Amino acid sequence: MGTTEIRVHGVADRGPEDILDRPVVVRVAGDANAGFYRPRPGFGDPAGPGGATLEAYRWGRLAGRRVSRSLMLVLLLPFMLANIAVWMLPVAGRAGAANRALCRLLAATLTAMYVLSLVGVSLDLLAWQCAAYPRCLEGRRELSWLGGVPTGARLALLAAAPIAGIALLWRLSARTWQLPEDASAAQGVGADRLDEPAFWDTRALLRRLRSLHVAVALGTLDAALLLPLAGQDRSPAGYALLAADGVLLAATLAALCRPSVERRGGGPGSEVANRAVRLAAIGLTAVALAYALTPRPSWRAEGTLPGSEELIAALFVGQLVLVTVLGVGAAVQGRRHPFRRHIMVRGLGAPVLLTVSVGAAVAYSAAINFLLAEYLDRGSSPTLARPLPPGVPPLWPPSAGRWAILGFSLGLPVVVLLGLVGTRIGRARRRRAAEELVRQEFPEASRVPPERVRAVREAIVRSWLADRLGGRLLATYAAFALLTLGAAGLSPKYGGPGRLALELGGPELSRPIVFVTDLGTLLIVGFAVALAVVGLRGARSSGARMVGVLWELATFWPRATHPLAPPCYSERVVPELMRRIRTLTADGGGVIVSGQSHGSVLAAATVLQLPRDCLPRLALLTYVTPLTRLYARVFPAYVNDEVLHEVGDRIGWRWISLWRRTDPIGGPVFPDASSDDPAGRVDRRVRDPKGLLIPPTDTVPPAVHRHRYEPDDDFHAAVADLAARLRRAP
């Protein structure tokens, strides 16, 4: 019997040549986006030191190339975080249906925020404010034509920009990596377990989400367009259109709350209803545009677009209420979870991440509007600390955006400061514990320079920081975001932070508040640019690796709340690995799936989906795996001790997992397993570095690899062990 070792890489896609350690490879299955590679005959031994035929599965291009991934990470960050959040809920199935509905509603508010940011640019700043002041139009051919267009017609014409943005949403949300051949006929409500056949088939769900989110987007645009028109005309037609828009939005949000929206298959009635909602939204938008183009007595545009402040404030208040209710529900379920002490933020991961997502969306929207206002008024943005020069048009973005920028500009430095302080609290104790581990693991520690021992000790200490600080820093920023939403919701009554500070403390208090608010816009732009630059650096720095981990976490899970999140690569990877394993085991051959880092998560998910007939010919090797240390803590409803035991049971516990103390991401799969449990024989700790002394055949001491992994003697020994177990398998 021949044995094949399929190597599945992690976040850093180094190419099949590096994965196999062979100079020339050839693709034997798949395509350029995701394929299986073997050494080309005549260019190196086709088998590894463990005795198995080498094969590499390269899936990294499904996650996007470096440039496109960085751009999507910056532009789609709020939608991406909202999609991760629903998988962080502590309970799945019917018990978690209400919390999942709240997550979908919060994702819909992000779509509304996306549209309102476009409305603020096109309808408020351009069509309403700039077009009413000759100085804003002076010397600008691209805008000067607006001066002679009636106000209603200006609003209708510049509504084309939000409509184009909604069309882009529809277009981008149709992207998927799933192959038509991988469609599942299985049905079920929700994504309850990773071993369900329909788990990775989300096309029906995405079609419904696309229709409903387009309806939310068009309904938001209609509200922003009709509020100033109905307020000016005071006619029954305008009020009737506003009422119809309110009914449409309510029906759309109610449809998002129904459990049938997340049904994986079937449901033709639901499909028809969602399509009807979308078509009704398109028809109502067409009627609203026609109503805006209707001739009416001219009126002068003054201040901000009527209704825009109230609309944005109402959205912020709604988000605050939804996050609060979700937080209560998640906290109750988290307290009842059997592993609540190990769950990130005690079960509050979903509301915390959704708050961060909303905060990022609000900050982006506010920054875009304030930067455009700065350009349109020629660098003379009016503030309470900087009066308007004579003749300069008073372009005022919504004051709620000032609260958002203030919250971001205060929250981000506080989080950074807490991160720096957190690394120092208890540092002496952690160093003592790490040094004790180093001296236990390396008997030669007393014979090497102290700098060498210190380097290994610090690597272990840094590997512990991720467990301590990640959730706390997210919760801290979420607290600032919640306070920001609450303050922004009161902006129609109290105005921006500068105005409130002026009333409370006079110019001495308002000037620093205004300065921090202005500085916040630059901080938001700098944050987006820094995120893009870090993503473009690939895996050449620790920050870039953390961005890569965030991206792989986000795009591993199917889109279940927001259709504009990046497409899920696992929808293709898991079925493709299943197909390849079935092919190799069909003639009695054995397969060892060796997953590195995030590749181990894909390997475990594949084992849970494979049919029973090929499992006796399968073994699993994982190394530097985040299955328990990251996934079980962050996604406890889907990756937990029960699910991991199911993986081991399916393959007869032919499973070896290699881990290191210095790894900040990976760790043991079954850290609490007893010696009587077969799970207790899965984990094998390997030394990192291999030693503290310089080997006789080398000139430098062994490197500290932390999370990086290249096949070594421990790896090849594990492959040989698993191959022997496959030969003994019945």
Protein Blocks (a to p, Z undefined) as FASTA:
>chain_A
ZZdddddddfblgbjklmnopabdcdfedcfkbccddddehiacfbdfkopacddddfkl
mnopfklmmmmmmmmmmmmmmmmmmmmpfbgcjllmmmmmmmmmmmmmmmmmmmmmmmmm
mmmmmmmmmmmpmklmgopaklmmmmmpcfklmmmmmmmmmmmmmmmmmmmmmgcfbdfk
lpcfbdcedjfbfkbmklmmcklmmmmmmmmmmmmmmmmmmmmmmmmmmmmnopaklmmm
mmmmmmmmmmmmmmmmpmklmpfbgjllmmmmmmmmmmmmmmmmmmmmmmmmpccddddd
ehjaehklmmmmmmmmmmmmmmmmmmmmmmmmmmmpmklmmpghhhplmmmmmmmmmmmm
mmmmmmmmmmmmmmmnnopaccfklccdehiacddddfklmmmmmmmmmmmmmmmmmmmm
mmmgoklmmmmmmmmmmmmmmmmlmmgcfklmmmmmmmmmmmmmmmmmmmmmmmmmmmmm
mmmmmmmmmmmmnopfklmmmmmnojmlmmmmmmmmmmmmmmmmmmmmmmmmmmmnommb
fklmmmmmmmmmmmmpccfkbmkbccdfklmmmmmmmmmmmmmmmnopacddddehjlmm
mmmmmmmmpcfklmmmcccddehiaklmmmmmmmmmlgcfklmmmmmmmnoopacddddf
klmkbccfblmbcfklmklmmpccddddfbfbdcfkbcbdcddeklaccddfklmmmmmm
mmmmmmmpZZ
